Amino acid sequence: MKTIGYAAHSSDAHLVPYHFERRDLRDNDVAIEILYSGICHSDLHTVNGDWGPQPYPLVPGHEIVGRVISVGPEVKNYTVGQHVAVGCMVDSCQECDQCHNHEEQYCRNGMTPTYGAPDRINGEITQGGYSKHIVVREEFVLSVPESLDIGRVAPILCAGITTYSPLKTWGVKEGSRVGVIGLGGLGHMAVKLAVAMGAEVTVLSRSDAKLEEAKGIGANGILVSTDKDAMKKAASSFDLIIDTVPVKHDINIYTPLLDIDGSLVIVGQIGPLDEPMTAPLVMGRRRVAGSLIGGIKETQEVLDFCAQHNILPECKMIRAEQVNEAFEHLSKGDVAHRFVIDMSSLSVDA
């Protein structure tokens, strides 16, 4: 299948239109016309080579919503015309304990990311959602609830599941005290999801510039991390803190905010952090942990949860040719919404 996307050809180059081919359908494959593709901060990191050398040309994008246009003969759950979604991974071994435990993101043999990794079968580099079409094995395709606005669903496939999974894993419920560091693409979804679970949610930020945005999506308010008196007063006041900051930062200012047995879970930054000071951890039996997206079952769960609670990401729709402008905004500092590419703006004949 011939298609077109926006690709980076080096770590210091703008994304440009790129013609390439998707694989022929295997027996268990679903071919999808992509309608919307979310832009994640990790796309920027990957394209820039911040996490290591990349196999350019590279088409990013792992927040994908589209329409089924054909299926392989063994596909059972999807039909032509159905609205579906694809997230951060497109394959795993399906045989190890983690895959059987519905946590394919931790596949013992390595899951296959939606872009920038060798296909498990033919070794070709996967290309992502900043494109008109994608072909994915059925087990990694998700159903989009009919009640959700498909133009705003895409960020749930990364920002949604990345924050939903730790909220579930750490047992957030009615009355839980949750802090969210950062109110960008991940952070604003963490707030919405935690509020829907019944938590008392506070945004942790270096300023109160986004106070109205925070309150508008259900947070109690903002705790300003540069206000030493306020931070001292807030000691031991959180059961869980979700850290969504996507760049290197000091977590030591946040760990004293955790109550006994509280956890700070890193979901944004992949790479070096300042060394954690052990005294606050030891003295309060506090924990610093990490969490990687979620499995396919849990990703479907968050889509259904969002439908049930009428939760949608805050989105700014852009045309495909505006993708580099969106990257520039992300590089200057996270914003309290998710950029989403309307793929109808990209013609296969361009």
Order of alpha helices (4+ residues) and beta strands (2+ residues): beta-beta-beta-alpha-beta-beta-beta-alpha-beta-beta-beta-alpha-alpha-beta-alpha-beta-alpha-beta-alpha-beta-beta-alpha-beta-alpha-beta-alpha-beta
